[in-house]
């Protein structure tokens, strides 16, 4: 089992049409974002232009969570509204226009991976997924198999669990919890 702590302050921004994006991880590490050959990618972006068009990624499922604001969007011309921390799921090939400024969490998963989920978790969780993703919404302590990790807001932990061992998790505050199996 391999556990990686990915801090917000260690990410470097790149520009997208509506603001800045901060990549935490692209998986596998040999994948190239521009080639769209990754299994999954975790990032956080600022939405600075209103309206702004989300970048399309054919062949990817997407989870988006606003971290500091609600989200007003149009998805394929249908208006939708999401509260802060509410999980928005969509096909990354959809036409998405944001009418809200703010900062988001973004998880793109290849459509070749059929078993994945994202939820808000608090308290205790057990999981045996091949990949476990934890994203802190606040300063928190996440305990993995009795080892504590101290995270600042918007830090992430990625657990690579190829043997599909049982992973015991405890969250001191609510966090985003994602799991996937290849």
VMD Tcl script that builds the backbone (N, CA, C; Angstrom):
set m [mol new atoms 546]
animate dup $m
set s [atomselect $m all]
$s set {name element resname resid chain x y z} {
  {N N UNK 1 A 0.849 -1.173 0.000}
  {CA C UNK 1 A 0.000 0.000 0.000}
  {C C UNK 1 A 0.892 1.233 0.000}
  {N N UNK 2 A 0.586 2.168 -0.883}
  {CA C UNK 2 A 1.354 3.400 -0.994}
  {C C UNK 2 A 0.432 4.578 -0.705}
  {N N UNK 3 A 0.833 5.449 0.233}
  {CA C UNK 3 A 0.029 6.617 0.607}
  {C C UNK 3 A 0.817 7.868 0.264}
  {N N UNK 4 A 0.210 8.751 -0.528}
  {CA C UNK 4 A 0.859 10.002 -0.932}
  {C C UNK 4 A 0.088 11.189 -0.375}
  {N N UNK 5 A 0.799 12.079 0.319}
  {CA C UNK 5 A 0.220 13.334 0.784}
  {C C UNK 5 A 0.528 14.396 -0.261}
  {N N UNK 6 A -0.515 15.015 -0.800}
  {CA C UNK 6 A -0.383 16.028 -1.845}
  {C C UNK 6 A -0.938 17.342 -1.297}
  {N N UNK 7 A -0.041 18.274 -0.995}
  {CA C UNK 7 A -0.480 19.517 -0.372}
  {C C UNK 7 A -0.843 20.568 -1.418}
  {N N UNK 8 A -1.806 21.395 -1.065}
  {CA C UNK 8 A -2.222 22.491 -1.953}
  {C C UNK 8 A -1.025 23.391 -2.260}
  {N N UNK 9 A -0.211 23.691 -1.242}
  {CA C UNK 9 A 0.895 24.627 -1.451}
  {C C UNK 9 A 1.996 24.055 -2.352}
  {N N UNK 10 A 2.006 22.722 -2.574}
  {CA C UNK 10 A 3.026 22.136 -3.444}
  {C C UNK 10 A 2.581 22.053 -4.908}
  {N N UNK 11 A 1.343 22.454 -5.200}
  {CA C UNK 11 A 0.850 22.413 -6.580}
  {C C UNK 11 A 1.211 23.701 -7.310}
  {N N UNK 12 A 1.414 23.583 -8.603}
  {CA C UNK 12 A 1.724 24.757 -9.422}
  {C C UNK 12 A 0.566 25.028 -10.374}
  {N N UNK 13 A 0.193 26.310 -10.521}
  {CA C UNK 13 A -0.952 26.613 -11.380}
  {C C UNK 13 A -0.613 26.582 -12.865}
  {N N UNK 14 A -1.617 26.211 -13.644}
  {CA C UNK 14 A -1.565 26.398 -15.088}
  {C C UNK 14 A -2.858 27.106 -15.474}
  {N N UNK 15 A -2.875 27.688 -16.639}
  {CA C UNK 15 A -4.010 28.515 -17.060}
  {C C UNK 15 A -4.998 27.678 -17.852}
  {N N UNK 16 A -6.275 27.827 -17.531}
  {CA C UNK 16 A -7.349 27.332 -18.386}
  {C C UNK 16 A -8.175 28.552 -18.775}
  {N N UNK 17 A -9.123 28.419 -19.666}
  {CA C UNK 17 A -9.819 29.587 -20.228}
  {C C UNK 17 A -10.578 30.406 -19.190}
  {N N UNK 18 A -10.937 29.811 -18.035}
  {CA C UNK 18 A -11.714 30.543 -17.040}
  {C C UNK 18 A -10.960 30.921 -15.788}
  {N N UNK 19 A -9.654 30.593 -15.698}
  {CA C UNK 19 A -8.893 30.907 -14.496}
  {C C UNK 19 A -7.619 30.087 -14.407}
  {N N UNK 20 A -7.348 29.578 -13.201}
  {CA C UNK 20 A -6.145 28.778 -12.950}
  {C C UNK 20 A -6.547 27.381 -12.485}
  {N N UNK 21 A -5.729 26.393 -12.810}
  {CA C UNK 21 A -5.954 25.031 -12.333}
  {C C UNK 21 A -4.680 24.518 -11.674}
  {N N UNK 22 A -4.864 23.793 -10.586}
  {CA C UNK 22 A -3.764 23.248 -9.796}
  {C C UNK 22 A -3.886 21.729 -9.817}
  {N N UNK 23 A -2.968 21.050 -10.492}
  {CA C UNK 23 A -3.015 19.602 -10.587}
  {C C UNK 23 A -2.350 18.973 -9.365}
  {N N UNK 24 A -3.087 18.074 -8.703}
  {CA C UNK 24 A -2.549 17.320 -7.575}
  {C C UNK 24 A -1.887 16.036 -8.046}
  {N N UNK 25 A -2.597 15.300 -8.907}
  {CA C UNK 25 A -2.058 14.025 -9.389}
  {C C UNK 25 A -2.729 13.685 -10.712}
  {N N UNK 26 A -1.931 13.084 -11.562}
  {CA C UNK 26 A -2.443 12.454 -12.772}
  {C C UNK 26 A -1.967 11.010 -12.682}
  {N N UNK 27 A -2.869 10.065 -13.034}
  {CA C UNK 27 A -2.561 8.655 -12.835}
  {C C UNK 27 A -2.861 7.878 -14.103}
  {N N UNK 28 A -1.943 7.058 -14.551}
  {CA C UNK 28 A -0.629 6.801 -13.956}
  {C C UNK 28 A 0.308 7.995 -14.137}
  {N N UNK 29 A 1.397 7.976 -13.417}
  {CA C UNK 29 A 2.346 9.104 -13.434}
  {C C UNK 29 A 2.949 9.335 -14.808}
  {N N UNK 30 A 2.932 8.310 -15.668}
  {CA C UNK 30 A 3.475 8.439 -17.024}
  {C C UNK 30 A 2.478 9.091 -17.992}
  {N N UNK 31 A 1.233 9.285 -17.543}
  {CA C UNK 31 A 0.201 9.869 -18.409}
  {C C UNK 31 A 0.512 11.332 -18.695}
  {N N UNK 32 A 0.026 11.795 -19.827}
  {CA C UNK 32 A 0.204 13.199 -20.229}
  {C C UNK 32 A -1.178 13.818 -20.383}
  {N N UNK 33 A -1.408 14.876 -19.606}
  {CA C UNK 33 A -2.710 15.545 -19.583}
  {C C UNK 33 A -3.188 15.903 -20.985}
  {N N UNK 34 A -2.351 16.513 -21.788}
  {CA C UNK 34 A -2.738 16.958 -23.133}
  {C C UNK 34 A -3.086 15.791 -24.054}
  {N N UNK 35 A -2.506 14.612 -23.785}
  {CA C UNK 35 A -2.792 13.430 -24.601}
  {C C UNK 35 A -4.090 12.729 -24.188}
  {N N UNK 36 A -4.642 13.142 -23.046}
  {CA C UNK 36 A -5.886 12.560 -22.537}
  {C C UNK 36 A -5.781 11.027 -22.427}
  {N N UNK 37 A -4.657 10.598 -21.869}
  {CA C UNK 37 A -4.399 9.163 -21.735}
  {C C UNK 37 A -4.343 8.714 -20.277}
  {N N UNK 38 A -4.942 9.486 -19.382}
  {CA C UNK 38 A -4.856 9.179 -17.959}
  {C C UNK 38 A -6.075 8.390 -17.481}
  {N N UNK 39 A -5.860 7.617 -16.402}
  {CA C UNK 39 A -6.954 6.898 -15.765}
  {C C UNK 39 A -7.800 7.834 -14.929}
  {N N UNK 40 A -7.111 8.715 -14.157}
  {CA C UNK 40 A -7.821 9.760 -13.421}
  {C C UNK 40 A -6.886 10.928 -13.157}
  {N N UNK 41 A -7.498 12.047 -12.829}
  {CA C UNK 41 A -6.757 13.272 -12.518}
  {C C UNK 41 A -7.507 14.026 -11.431}
  {N N UNK 42 A -6.757 14.494 -10.431}
  {CA C UNK 42 A -7.325 15.325 -9.366}
  {C C UNK 42 A -6.730 16.716 -9.495}
  {N N UNK 43 A -7.604 17.712 -9.465}
  {CA C UNK 43 A -7.141 19.095 -9.543}
  {C C UNK 43 A -8.098 19.991 -8.762}
  {N N UNK 44 A -7.692 21.227 -8.608}
  {CA C UNK 44 A -8.540 22.276 -8.049}
  {C C UNK 44 A -8.360 23.474 -8.954}
  {N N UNK 45 A -9.464 24.140 -9.269}
  {CA C UNK 45 A -9.377 25.258 -10.205}
  {C C UNK 45 A -10.097 26.480 -9.656}
  {N N UNK 46 A -9.635 27.626 -10.097}
  {CA C UNK 46 A -10.371 28.853 -9.831}
  {C C UNK 46 A -11.216 29.169 -11.053}
  {N N UNK 47 A -12.419 29.636 -10.800}
  {CA C UNK 47 A -13.293 30.117 -11.868}
  {C C UNK 47 A -13.327 31.631 -11.706}
  {N N UNK 48 A -12.641 32.320 -12.602}
  {CA C UNK 48 A -12.475 33.765 -12.476}
  {C C UNK 48 A -13.261 34.554 -13.515}
  {N N UNK 49 A -13.638 33.895 -14.598}
  {CA C UNK 49 A -14.401 34.545 -15.674}
  {C C UNK 49 A -15.849 34.071 -15.623}
  {N N UNK 50 A -16.778 35.000 -15.757}
  {CA C UNK 50 A -18.197 34.651 -15.780}
  {C C UNK 50 A -18.833 35.299 -16.995}
  {N N UNK 51 A -19.496 34.529 -17.855}
  {CA C UNK 51 A -19.570 33.075 -17.810}
  {C C UNK 51 A -18.258 32.452 -18.289}
  {N N UNK 52 A -18.046 31.181 -17.927}
  {CA C UNK 52 A -16.877 30.461 -18.424}
  {C C UNK 52 A -17.303 29.064 -18.862}
  {N N UNK 53 A -16.674 28.610 -19.938}
  {CA C UNK 53 A -16.962 27.294 -20.506}
  {C C UNK 53 A -15.965 26.293 -19.940}
  {N N UNK 54 A -16.480 25.190 -19.375}
  {CA C UNK 54 A -15.599 24.146 -18.870}
  {C C UNK 54 A -14.967 23.407 -20.051}
  {N N UNK 55 A -13.706 23.034 -19.887}
  {CA C UNK 55 A -12.988 22.288 -20.909}
  {C C UNK 55 A -13.633 20.915 -21.081}
  {N N UNK 56 A -13.826 20.515 -22.332}
  {CA C UNK 56 A -14.401 19.196 -22.618}
  {C C UNK 56 A -13.302 18.142 -22.652}
  {N N UNK 57 A -13.643 16.948 -22.188}
  {CA C UNK 57 A -12.731 15.805 -22.200}
  {C C UNK 57 A -13.527 14.582 -22.615}
  {N N UNK 58 A -13.527 14.265 -23.887}
  {CA C UNK 58 A -14.250 13.092 -24.366}
  {C C UNK 58 A -13.685 11.839 -23.706}
  {N N UNK 59 A -14.585 10.991 -23.207}
  {CA C UNK 59 A -14.162 9.735 -22.608}
  {C C UNK 59 A -13.918 9.801 -21.112}
  {N N UNK 60 A -14.382 10.856 -20.442}
  {CA C UNK 60 A -14.162 10.996 -19.001}
  {C C UNK 60 A -15.451 11.331 -18.269}
  {N N UNK 61 A -15.581 10.772 -17.074}
  {CA C UNK 61 A -16.642 11.110 -16.132}
  {C C UNK 61 A -16.028 12.143 -15.188}
  {N N UNK 62 A -16.839 13.079 -14.731}
  {CA C UNK 62 A -16.262 14.163 -13.938}
  {C C UNK 62 A -17.079 14.411 -12.675}
  {N N UNK 63 A -16.358 14.646 -11.586}
  {CA C UNK 63 A -16.938 15.087 -10.316}
  {C C UNK 63 A -16.395 16.481 -10.045}
  {N N UNK 64 A -17.279 17.392 -9.661}
  {CA C UNK 64 A -16.867 18.756 -9.351}
  {C C UNK 64 A -17.564 19.183 -8.070}
  {N N UNK 65 A -16.822 19.806 -7.159}
  {CA C UNK 65 A -17.358 20.276 -5.888}
  {C C UNK 65 A -16.857 21.700 -5.675}
  {N N UNK 66 A -17.786 22.630 -5.497}
  {CA C UNK 66 A -17.377 24.001 -5.176}
  {C C UNK 66 A -16.921 24.050 -3.724}
  {N N UNK 67 A -15.778 24.680 -3.475}
  {CA C UNK 67 A -15.173 24.702 -2.151}
  {C C UNK 67 A -15.483 25.967 -1.367}
  {N N UNK 68 A -15.885 27.035 -2.063}
  {CA C UNK 68 A -16.057 28.308 -1.361}
  {C C UNK 68 A -17.314 29.078 -1.777}
  {N N UNK 69 A -18.195 28.458 -2.525}
  {CA C UNK 69 A -19.342 29.178 -3.071}
  {C C UNK 69 A -20.355 28.163 -3.588}
  {N N UNK 70 A -21.550 28.635 -3.882}
  {CA C UNK 70 A -22.496 27.786 -4.614}
  {C C UNK 70 A -22.104 27.816 -6.082}
  {N N UNK 71 A -22.764 27.012 -6.901}
  {CA C UNK 71 A -22.429 26.928 -8.313}
  {C C UNK 71 A -23.703 27.003 -9.147}
  {N N UNK 72 A -23.768 27.971 -10.021}
  {CA C UNK 72 A -24.857 28.087 -10.988}
  {C C UNK 72 A -24.282 27.768 -12.351}
  {N N UNK 73 A -24.830 26.724 -12.996}
  {CA C UNK 73 A -24.309 26.263 -14.276}
  {C C UNK 73 A -25.443 25.952 -15.238}
  {N N UNK 74 A -25.051 25.846 -16.489}
  {CA C UNK 74 A -25.896 25.249 -17.510}
  {C C UNK 74 A -25.156 24.024 -18.026}
  {N N UNK 75 A -25.847 22.878 -18.006}
  {CA C UNK 75 A -25.288 21.642 -18.541}
  {C C UNK 75 A -26.139 21.260 -19.730}
  {N N UNK 76 A -25.535 21.320 -20.917}
  {CA C UNK 76 A -26.275 21.042 -22.159}
  {C C UNK 76 A -27.560 21.868 -22.217}
  {N N UNK 77 A -27.436 23.167 -21.901}
  {CA C UNK 77 A -28.518 24.171 -21.961}
  {C C UNK 77 A -29.541 24.058 -20.828}
  {N N UNK 78 A -29.327 23.141 -19.863}
  {CA C UNK 78 A -30.235 23.005 -18.719}
  {C C UNK 78 A -29.609 23.671 -17.496}
  {N N UNK 79 A -30.355 24.627 -16.892}
  {CA C UNK 79 A -29.850 25.350 -15.720}
  {C C UNK 79 A -29.908 24.462 -14.480}
  {N N UNK 80 A -28.804 24.497 -13.698}
  {CA C UNK 80 A -28.737 23.741 -12.450}
  {C C UNK 80 A -28.009 24.585 -11.414}
  {N N UNK 81 A -28.315 24.313 -10.148}
  {CA C UNK 81 A -27.658 25.014 -9.047}
  {C C UNK 81 A -27.183 23.994 -8.018}
  {N N UNK 82 A -25.975 24.200 -7.515}
  {CA C UNK 82 A -25.372 23.319 -6.521}
  {C C UNK 82 A -24.921 24.153 -5.338}
  {N N UNK 83 A -25.138 23.625 -4.141}
  {CA C UNK 83 A -24.679 24.280 -2.924}
  {C C UNK 83 A -23.182 24.037 -2.740}
  {N N UNK 84 A -22.558 24.843 -1.894}
  {CA C UNK 84 A -21.170 24.612 -1.499}
  {C C UNK 84 A -21.046 23.179 -0.989}
  {N N UNK 85 A -20.040 22.449 -1.424}
  {CA C UNK 85 A -19.736 21.057 -1.088}
  {C C UNK 85 A -20.691 20.029 -1.708}
  {N N UNK 86 A -21.703 20.465 -2.448}
  {CA C UNK 86 A -22.579 19.504 -3.117}
  {C C UNK 86 A -21.846 18.939 -4.336}
  {N N UNK 87 A -21.932 17.640 -4.522}
  {CA C UNK 87 A -21.190 16.977 -5.589}
  {C C UNK 87 A -21.965 17.047 -6.897}
  {N N UNK 88 A -21.321 17.592 -7.907}
  {CA C UNK 88 A -21.879 17.657 -9.253}
  {C C UNK 88 A -21.182 16.579 -10.074}
  {N N UNK 89 A -21.965 15.709 -10.724}
  {CA C UNK 89 A -21.416 14.665 -11.599}
  {C C UNK 89 A -21.893 14.926 -13.014}
  {N N UNK 90 A -20.984 14.773 -13.982}
  {CA C UNK 90 A -21.387 14.962 -15.369}
  {C C UNK 90 A -20.402 14.275 -16.301}
  {N N UNK 91 A -20.830 14.105 -17.531}
  {CA C UNK 91 A -19.979 13.568 -18.580}
  {C C UNK 91 A -19.061 14.704 -19.010}
  {N N UNK 92 A -17.790 14.470 -19.053}
  {CA C UNK 92 A -16.840 15.539 -19.352}
  {C C UNK 92 A -16.918 16.033 -20.795}
  {N N UNK 93 A -17.732 15.375 -21.611}
  {CA C UNK 93 A -17.969 15.838 -22.976}
  {C C UNK 93 A -19.205 16.748 -23.049}
  {N N UNK 94 A -19.910 16.930 -21.924}
  {CA C UNK 94 A -21.078 17.813 -21.887}
  {C C UNK 94 A -20.661 19.266 -22.077}
  {N N UNK 95 A -21.602 20.069 -22.555}
  {CA C UNK 95 A -21.381 21.517 -22.631}
  {C C UNK 95 A -21.758 22.108 -21.284}
  {N N UNK 96 A -20.750 22.603 -20.542}
  {CA C UNK 96 A -20.981 23.152 -19.211}
  {C C UNK 96 A -20.503 24.597 -19.180}
  {N N UNK 97 A -21.411 25.491 -18.780}
  {CA C UNK 97 A -21.088 26.901 -18.622}
  {C C UNK 97 A -21.344 27.293 -17.178}
  {N N UNK 98 A -20.336 27.886 -16.536}
  {CA C UNK 98 A -20.468 28.346 -15.154}
  {C C UNK 98 A -20.798 29.832 -15.133}
  {N N UNK 99 A -21.697 30.181 -14.215}
  {CA C UNK 99 A -22.056 31.592 -14.010}
  {C C UNK 99 A -21.666 32.035 -12.603}
  {N N UNK 100 A -20.728 31.303 -12.004}
  {CA C UNK 100 A -20.288 31.556 -10.635}
  {C C UNK 100 A -18.776 31.621 -10.582}
  {N N UNK 101 A -18.258 32.563 -9.819}
  {CA C UNK 101 A -16.824 32.601 -9.531}
  {C C UNK 101 A -16.563 31.798 -8.272}
  {N N UNK 102 A -15.355 31.247 -8.162}
  {CA C UNK 102 A -15.003 30.497 -6.964}
  {C C UNK 102 A -13.887 29.504 -7.218}
  {N N UNK 103 A -13.717 28.595 -6.264}
  {CA C UNK 103 A -12.685 27.562 -6.331}
  {C C UNK 103 A -13.359 26.201 -6.241}
  {N N UNK 104 A -12.902 25.259 -7.079}
  {CA C UNK 104 A -13.524 23.939 -7.081}
  {C C UNK 104 A -12.510 22.824 -6.876}
  {N N UNK 105 A -13.037 21.651 -6.526}
  {CA C UNK 105 A -12.326 20.381 -6.546}
  {C C UNK 105 A -12.821 19.664 -7.796}
  {N N UNK 106 A -11.905 19.019 -8.517}
  {CA C UNK 106 A -12.263 18.397 -9.786}
  {C C UNK 106 A -11.588 17.027 -9.860}
  {N N UNK 107 A -12.386 15.989 -10.105}
  {CA C UNK 107 A -11.861 14.634 -10.263}
  {C C UNK 107 A -12.395 14.090 -11.576}
  {N N UNK 108 A -11.489 13.839 -12.527}
  {CA C UNK 108 A -11.852 13.262 -13.815}
  {C C UNK 108 A -11.424 11.802 -13.821}
  {N N UNK 109 A -12.358 10.918 -14.225}
  {CA C UNK 109 A -12.106 9.482 -14.234}
  {C C UNK 109 A -12.419 8.957 -15.636}
  {N N UNK 110 A -11.491 8.198 -16.193}
  {CA C UNK 110 A -11.695 7.616 -17.514}
  {C C UNK 110 A -12.961 6.768 -17.529}
  {N N UNK 111 A -13.718 6.852 -18.617}
  {CA C UNK 111 A -14.914 6.018 -18.759}
  {C C UNK 111 A -14.558 4.541 -18.870}
  {N N UNK 112 A -13.278 4.216 -19.056}
  {CA C UNK 112 A -12.837 2.821 -19.069}
  {C C UNK 112 A -12.886 2.223 -17.662}
  {N N UNK 113 A -12.963 3.084 -16.647}
  {CA C UNK 113 A -13.049 2.660 -15.244}
  {C C UNK 113 A -14.516 2.770 -14.842}
  {N N UNK 114 A -15.161 1.631 -14.614}
  {CA C UNK 114 A -16.603 1.664 -14.371}
  {C C UNK 114 A -16.982 1.751 -12.892}
  {N N UNK 115 A -16.067 1.446 -11.986}
  {CA C UNK 115 A -16.394 1.403 -10.567}
  {C C UNK 115 A -15.707 2.551 -9.836}
  {N N UNK 116 A -16.451 3.657 -9.624}
  {CA C UNK 116 A -15.912 4.807 -8.901}
  {C C UNK 116 A -17.044 5.548 -8.211}
  {N N UNK 117 A -16.694 6.246 -7.142}
  {CA C UNK 117 A -17.682 7.037 -6.408}
  {C C UNK 117 A -16.972 8.171 -5.680}
  {N N UNK 118 A -17.736 9.218 -5.382}
  {CA C UNK 118 A -17.246 10.335 -4.574}
  {C C UNK 118 A -18.367 10.728 -3.635}
  {N N UNK 119 A -18.021 10.940 -2.370}
  {CA C UNK 119 A -19.010 11.355 -1.382}
  {C C UNK 119 A -18.335 12.207 -0.317}
  {N N UNK 120 A -19.173 12.859 0.489}
  {CA C UNK 120 A -18.674 13.574 1.669}
  {C C UNK 120 A -18.702 12.563 2.807}
  {N N UNK 121 A -17.575 12.403 3.499}
  {CA C UNK 121 A -17.491 11.438 4.592}
  {C C UNK 121 A -17.088 12.151 5.880}
  {N N UNK 122 A -17.556 11.615 6.982}
  {CA C UNK 122 A -17.222 12.139 8.301}
  {C C UNK 122 A -17.235 10.957 9.257}
  {N N UNK 123 A -16.315 10.923 10.191}
  {CA C UNK 123 A -16.282 9.816 11.138}
  {C C UNK 123 A -15.423 8.678 10.637}
  {N N UNK 124 A -16.009 7.469 10.596}
  {CA C UNK 124 A -15.257 6.269 10.240}
  {C C UNK 124 A -15.703 5.706 8.903}
  {N N UNK 125 A -14.766 5.092 8.203}
  {CA C UNK 125 A -15.041 4.483 6.897}
  {C C UNK 125 A -14.088 3.308 6.734}
  {N N UNK 126 A -14.568 2.232 6.163}
  {CA C UNK 126 A -13.723 1.112 5.779}
  {C C UNK 126 A -13.856 0.922 4.282}
  {N N UNK 127 A -12.750 0.567 3.642}
  {CA C UNK 127 A -12.752 0.496 2.189}
  {C C UNK 127 A -11.657 -0.463 1.738}
  {N N UNK 128 A -11.887 -1.155 0.609}
  {CA C UNK 128 A -10.837 -1.998 0.052}
  {C C UNK 128 A -10.648 -1.709 -1.438}
  {N N UNK 129 A -10.893 -0.470 -1.838}
  {CA C UNK 129 A -10.732 -0.077 -3.235}
  {C C UNK 129 A -9.252 -0.023 -3.609}
  {N N UNK 130 A -8.984 -0.141 -4.915}
  {CA C UNK 130 A -7.597 -0.076 -5.408}
  {C C UNK 130 A -7.021 1.325 -5.238}
  {N N UNK 131 A -7.852 2.342 -5.397}
  {CA C UNK 131 A -7.429 3.732 -5.194}
  {C C UNK 131 A -8.432 4.392 -4.253}
  {N N UNK 132 A -7.916 5.054 -3.210}
  {CA C UNK 132 A -8.738 5.829 -2.290}
  {C C UNK 132 A -8.230 7.260 -2.340}
  {N N UNK 133 A -9.163 8.191 -2.517}
  {CA C UNK 133 A -8.825 9.606 -2.603}
  {C C UNK 133 A -9.497 10.331 -1.441}
  {N N UNK 134 A -8.722 11.117 -0.718}
  {CA C UNK 134 A -9.233 11.892 0.408}
  {C C UNK 134 A -8.821 13.337 0.199}
  {N N UNK 135 A -9.779 14.251 0.294}
  {CA C UNK 135 A -9.512 15.667 0.048}
  {C C UNK 135 A -10.084 16.450 1.217}
  {N N UNK 136 A -9.231 17.209 1.898}
  {CA C UNK 136 A -9.660 17.929 3.094}
  {C C UNK 136 A -10.393 19.222 2.715}
  {N N UNK 137 A -11.520 19.422 3.372}
  {CA C UNK 137 A -12.280 20.657 3.187}
  {C C UNK 137 A -11.897 21.689 4.240}
  {N N UNK 138 A -11.353 21.208 5.361}
  {CA C UNK 138 A -10.945 22.047 6.493}
  {C C UNK 138 A -9.621 21.483 7.019}
  {N N UNK 139 A -9.003 22.161 7.986}
  {CA C UNK 139 A -7.874 21.543 8.684}
  {C C UNK 139 A -8.414 20.285 9.343}
  {N N UNK 140 A -7.723 19.178 9.164}
  {CA C UNK 140 A -8.260 17.909 9.642}
  {C C UNK 140 A -7.144 16.923 9.928}
  {N N UNK 141 A -7.491 15.903 10.647}
  {CA C UNK 141 A -6.614 14.753 10.833}
  {C C UNK 141 A -7.338 13.562 10.230}
  {N N UNK 142 A -6.683 12.910 9.285}
  {CA C UNK 142 A -7.218 11.691 8.691}
  {C C UNK 142 A -6.322 10.550 9.156}
  {N N UNK 143 A -6.921 9.570 9.785}
  {CA C UNK 143 A -6.173 8.422 10.276}
  {C C UNK 143 A -6.417 7.256 9.322}
  {N N UNK 144 A -5.327 6.699 8.801}
  {CA C UNK 144 A -5.385 5.557 7.896}
  {C C UNK 144 A -4.684 4.389 8.586}
  {N N UNK 145 A -5.458 3.340 8.872}
  {CA C UNK 145 A -4.917 2.171 9.574}
  {C C UNK 145 A -4.100 2.588 10.799}
  {N N UNK 146 A -4.668 3.476 11.585}
  {CA C UNK 146 A -4.133 3.964 12.860}
  {C C UNK 146 A -2.966 4.937 12.726}
  {N N UNK 147 A -2.584 5.338 11.510}
  {CA C UNK 147 A -1.528 6.340 11.338}
  {C C UNK 147 A -2.177 7.685 10.980}
  {N N UNK 148 A -1.941 8.731 11.803}
  {CA C UNK 148 A -2.578 10.031 11.540}
  {C C UNK 148 A -1.809 10.867 10.502}
  {N N UNK 149 A -2.581 11.560 9.680}
  {CA C UNK 149 A -2.041 12.518 8.707}
  {C C UNK 149 A -2.726 13.854 8.969}
  {N N UNK 150 A -1.930 14.916 9.136}
  {CA C UNK 150 A -2.469 16.244 9.394}
  {C C UNK 150 A -2.570 16.986 8.064}
  {N N UNK 151 A -3.775 17.386 7.704}
  {CA C UNK 151 A -4.008 18.062 6.431}
  {C C UNK 151 A -4.555 19.460 6.663}
  {N N UNK 152 A -4.071 20.379 5.852}
  {CA C UNK 152 A -4.619 21.728 5.815}
  {C C UNK 152 A -5.760 21.740 4.795}
  {N N UNK 153 A -6.585 22.794 4.785}
  {CA C UNK 153 A -7.656 22.851 3.785}
  {C C UNK 153 A -7.106 22.656 2.367}
  {N N UNK 154 A -7.779 21.812 1.608}
  {CA C UNK 154 A -7.509 21.527 0.196}
  {C C UNK 154 A -6.247 20.699 -0.031}
  {N N UNK 155 A -5.763 20.001 1.015}
  {CA C UNK 155 A -4.723 19.000 0.834}
  {C C UNK 155 A -5.395 17.679 0.463}
  {N N UNK 156 A -4.640 16.769 -0.131}
  {CA C UNK 156 A -5.198 15.483 -0.545}
  {C C UNK 156 A -4.287 14.338 -0.112}
  {N N UNK 157 A -4.905 13.200 0.112}
  {CA C UNK 157 A -4.192 11.942 0.317}
  {C C UNK 157 A -4.673 10.977 -0.759}
  {N N UNK 158 A -3.741 10.259 -1.378}
  {CA C UNK 158 A -4.097 9.230 -2.351}
  {C C UNK 158 A -3.495 7.920 -1.866}
  {N N UNK 159 A -4.359 6.921 -1.701}
  {CA C UNK 159 A -3.936 5.594 -1.246}
  {C C UNK 159 A -3.997 4.663 -2.448}
  {N N UNK 160 A -2.838 4.117 -2.826}
  {CA C UNK 160 A -2.771 3.107 -3.878}
  {C C UNK 160 A -2.753 1.753 -3.171}
  {N N UNK 161 A -3.772 0.953 -3.429}
  {CA C UNK 161 A -4.024 -0.268 -2.674}
  {C C UNK 161 A -4.226 -1.432 -3.643}
  {N N UNK 162 A -3.184 -1.765 -4.396}
  {CA C UNK 162 A -3.285 -2.795 -5.430}
  {C C UNK 162 A -3.723 -4.149 -4.890}
  {N N UNK 163 A -3.357 -4.458 -3.646}
  {CA C UNK 163 A -3.717 -5.748 -3.052}
  {C C UNK 163 A -5.145 -5.756 -2.531}
  {N N UNK 164 A -5.824 -4.605 -2.594}
  {CA C UNK 164 A -7.210 -4.456 -2.126}
  {C C UNK 164 A -7.367 -4.878 -0.666}
  {N N UNK 165 A -6.373 -4.463 0.145}
  {CA C UNK 165 A -6.445 -4.692 1.589}
  {C C UNK 165 A -7.550 -3.827 2.172}
  {N N UNK 166 A -8.060 -4.220 3.332}
  {CA C UNK 166 A -9.033 -3.373 4.018}
  {C C UNK 166 A -8.311 -2.144 4.565}
  {N N UNK 167 A -8.841 -0.970 4.267}
  {CA C UNK 167 A -8.273 0.292 4.733}
  {C C UNK 167 A -9.260 0.890 5.725}
  {N N UNK 168 A -8.795 1.100 6.953}
  {CA C UNK 168 A -9.610 1.692 8.003}
  {C C UNK 168 A -9.311 3.187 8.066}
  {N N UNK 169 A -10.355 4.003 7.908}
  {CA C UNK 169 A -10.191 5.449 7.864}
  {C C UNK 169 A -10.987 6.112 8.988}
  {N N UNK 170 A -10.436 7.189 9.529}
  {CA C UNK 170 A -11.168 8.034 10.471}
  {C C UNK 170 A -10.902 9.484 10.091}
  {N N UNK 171 A -11.981 10.281 10.030}
  {CA C UNK 171 A -11.895 11.694 9.672}
  {C C UNK 171 A -12.274 12.529 10.883}
  {N N UNK 172 A -11.439 13.512 11.241}
  {CA C UNK 172 A -11.790 14.377 12.371}
  {C C UNK 172 A -12.837 15.415 11.957}
  {N N UNK 173 A -12.910 15.728 10.674}
  {CA C UNK 173 A -13.945 16.617 10.116}
  {C C UNK 173 A -14.344 16.058 8.761}
  {N N UNK 174 A -15.400 16.619 8.180}
  {CA C UNK 174 A -15.861 16.093 6.877}
  {C C UNK 174 A -14.806 16.311 5.798}
  {N N UNK 175 A -14.712 15.320 4.925}
  {CA C UNK 175 A -13.761 15.328 3.818}
  {C C UNK 175 A -14.449 14.760 2.583}
  {N N UNK 176 A -13.859 15.009 1.427}
  {CA C UNK 176 A -14.288 14.304 0.224}
  {C C UNK 176 A -13.595 12.942 0.234}
  {N N UNK 177 A -14.377 11.904 -0.037}
  {CA C UNK 177 A -13.878 10.534 -0.027}
  {C C UNK 177 A -14.220 9.914 -1.380}
  {N N UNK 178 A -13.192 9.547 -2.132}
  {CA C UNK 178 A -13.402 8.905 -3.419}
  {C C UNK 178 A -12.744 7.537 -3.440}
  {N N UNK 179 A -13.343 6.629 -4.208}
  {CA C UNK 179 A -12.791 5.281 -4.336}
  {C C UNK 179 A -13.002 4.803 -5.751}
  {N N UNK 180 A -12.012 4.064 -6.275}
  {CA C UNK 180 A -12.183 3.467 -7.595}
  {C C UNK 180 A -11.419 2.164 -7.685}
  {N N UNK 181 A -11.921 1.302 -8.558}
  {CA C UNK 181 A -11.272 0.042 -8.891}
  {C C UNK 181 A -11.125 -0.017 -10.399}
  {N N UNK 182 A -9.965 -0.453 -10.861}
  {CA C UNK 182 A -9.711 -0.557 -12.290}
  {C C UNK 182 A -10.355 -1.782 -12.880}
}
mol reanalyze $m
mol bondsrecalc $m
mol representation Tube
mol addrep $m
